[in-house]
Amino acid sequence: MFLWFIATAILSIRFVFQDPRFDYRLLVVGVLLPDAIDMWWGGARVLHTLLFSVALLVVIMLATRKRKVLRKRLLPLVIGTFMHLIFDGAFTATKVFWWPFAGVSFGNAELPVAQRMGLNIALEIVGAISLIVLVRQCGLTNAQRRREFLRTGILSVASEEK
């Protein structure tokens, strides 16, 4: 399942931040990263913990103290990992979400996405519809605008001037 995560992250950031220069590429990477990595480990593990996202934020903030441009480029990655926790419902698995404070073992914790197989279909449909609307709204049916998005990560409404 990934359309749900991509759509909800992009739409949420567009609504909350309303930043015309926000780079959505790393946001998408961040929102997909926890499932991609933890799937290899066989279930919900470190990337589904609050500690991981907080630690990633701290590392980026400390490493980019004097590099504001780099910080602005990397923060969408962290925002994406936090958004994954929200839109995956990871916070409902106390043992994993609060690791290591709720215990050091993950046990056989499944990925939240694996626990709701039937609902995933509905969520993916909602994600697909949302992305279709977003693609049309941002004019990404136009090849030039798609190339510009891939180069800059910026999504603007199709009628807006660049």
N, C-alpha and C positions, 0 to 999 in steps of 0.2 A: 504494500500500500504506500503510494507516494504522492498521488495527485491531491489527496486530502491535505497532507502536510504542506505541500508547496502552495496550494491555493489559500489556505487559512493563514499561513505566515505572511505571504505577500499582501493579502487584503488587510490583515490586521495592521501591518506596518504602514501601509498607505493611509489607513484611517487614523492611526494614532500619531505618527510622526509628521505626516504630510510634508515630507522633505523631498523636493523635486530632484535633489542630487544623490539620493540614497542609492547605494549599489546593491541590487537584489541578488546578484550572483552568489556571493558568500552566504547570504541569508538562506538560500536554497540548499547550499552545501551543509550548513549548520543544522537545518531542520531535518535533513535526511541522514546525517552522520550517526546519531545514536543507534538507529535500527541497523544501519549498514555494518557498523563495527560490532555491536553486541550480538548480532545474528551469527557472526563467525565464532563467537565465544560460547554459543549454544544457549543463549537466553538473556534475560535482562541482567546486565552487569553494570560496570562502572559508568558508562555513558548515560545510563538512565538514572543516575543519582544527582541530587541537587549539588553535592560536593564537586562533581566534575565540572558543571557549568560555572559554579562560583570560582573554582580554581582556575579555569580557563580565562575567566574575566580578570582575575587578579594578575595572572601571568601577562596577559595582553596589556593591561593598564600599566604594570611596572616596566615591561619591556619597551613600551612606547612613550615613556614619560616626556621625552623631548622630541618626539616624532609624531606630531598631531595628524599629519596626513596619513601616515601608516596606521595610526590608531583608528581613524575614521574608516579606513578600508577594512580593518580586521574586526571591528565591533559587530558588524552584521553576522559574522560567524557565531559569536557568542550569543547574540540575540536569537539566532536560529536554534541553538541547542536548548535555550530556555523555552522557546516556543514549542519545541518538540515535546518537552516534558508536559506542557499544558495540554496540547492538542492530542497527545497520546494517552492522557489520563495516567501518566506514570506515577503521579502523586498518590494514587489509590493503593499502590503496593508499598506499604510502609517499610518493609524490610529492605527493599531495594532503594527506594527514593531517599530514605534517611541513612543509608549506609555511609560510614561504619557506625554511626551513632545508635542505630537500632540493632546492632549485631554485625559481626565481620563476615558472616557467611551469606552468600546469595542463595544457597540451597539450589533448588531446581526451579528458580523463578523464570517463568516464561516471559517473552516479550509481550507487552500489553496488546500489541496488534494481533498476536497469536491467540489471545484469550477471547477475542470477540469476532470470530471469523464471519458470521452472518452480517453483523453490523458494518464490517469493513466494506462490503459491496455498496451499501447505501452511502457510506462516507466517501468512497471513491467516485460515485456518481455525482454527489454534491461537489466534490473537488473538480471533476471534469467540467461540469457546467460552469462553475465559478471561473475556471481557467479559460474557457471559451469566451465568456463575457469579458474577462480581462484582456485577452488577446485582441478582441474586437475593439474594446474601449481604447487600448493603447496603440492601435493600428499595426499590430504585429503580423497582420496578414500581408503587409507590405515587406518585401525582401530587404529593402534598404533599412527600414526601421528595425527589423530583426537583427541585421548585422550590427547596427548601432547599439542595440541592447546587449548583444553578445560582447561587443567591444567595451562598453562603458558600464553596463549593468543598470542603467537608468531607464525607468518606465515613466513615460509622460502620456497624458491623454492625447489622442491623435490630433485633436483640433488645436492643441497648444503649440505655440511657436517654440522652436528649439533654442 
